[in-house]
Amino acid sequence: MRSVVLAALCMSAITVTADPAGTLDTIFPGPKDAASGARHAIETWQLGGIGGNWLAVGQPNTTNRDDRAVFRFDIRRYLTAGRVAKATLRLAADPQTRGETFRLEHFTAERFVLAAKDLGSIQVELVTSFEVKRGTPAGLPLSFDVTGAVNRDLESGFGSSAFRLRSEYAETVGNPNNSPSLITIVNGSLALDVTL
């Protein structure tokens, strides 16, 4: 199979691979299409995450921050077709967790650009919840079927699909031990695989 990387107008990258079952595109978020910060302290909002290079979800330090990660993918090239056969969100996570449940959510209103207010927005729907156990090694591969979410965005005429990750434990229990407990998204691992 041959692959070629195309630069999209929004500075995201798309890898197109020929496949007998259909065309598989891999879309990466652009430099302004991924961010994280504390839901109750929007001044912590940072494109690219903490230090500009890691997206935190949970408690990244000894305070009660409740960090969330938000990210979006450019899907304009599929607007004419109006549907995709399959869409899979994938990432690798480095856990430093006491063992907790995380939620992947889909924004139900279009995000033309990401903003700090997206950390606390209620314009979301649950995609899935998943558990990361204590002692899970770094580089944990995670993938989620987001076909329905992407197709709803396309049917609505949205040019992007946006998602949020958050920790249920951090938001319900807080940080009782005053210690970090989180997952971080491995830099460069966040991608949306789309089959036409």
HELIX and SHEET records of a PDB file:
HELIX    1   1 ARG A   76  TYR A   78  5                                   3    
HELIX    2   2 ALA A  116  LEU A  119  5                                   4    
HELIX    3   3 THR A  147  GLU A  155  1                                   9    
HELIX    4   4 GLU A  168  THR A  172  1                                   5    
SHEET    1   A 6 SER A   3  ALA A   7  0                                        
SHEET    2   A 6 ALA A  13  THR A  17 -1                                        
SHEET    3   A 6 LEU A  24  PHE A  28 -1                                        
SHEET    4   A 6 ALA A 191  THR A 195 -1                                        
SHEET    5   A 6 LYS A  86  GLN A  96 -1                                        
SHEET    6   A 6 LEU A 140  ASP A 145 -1                                        
SHEET    1   B 7 SER A   3  ALA A   7  0                                        
SHEET    2   B 7 ALA A  13  THR A  17 -1                                        
SHEET    3   B 7 LEU A  24  PHE A  28 -1                                        
SHEET    4   B 7 ALA A 191  THR A 195 -1                                        
SHEET    5   B 7 LYS A  86  GLN A  96 -1                                        
SHEET    6   B 7 SER A 181  ILE A 185 -1                                        
SHEET    7   B 7 LEU A  55  GLN A  59 -1                                        
SHEET    1   C 6 ALA A  41  LEU A  47  0                                        
SHEET    2   C 6 ALA A  34  ALA A  38 -1                                        
SHEET    3   C 6 ASP A  67  ASP A  74 -1                                        
SHEET    4   C 6 SER A 160  SER A 167 -1                                        
SHEET    5   C 6 GLU A 100  PHE A 107 -1                                        
SHEET    6   C 6 VAL A 124  VAL A 132 -1                                        
END                                                                             
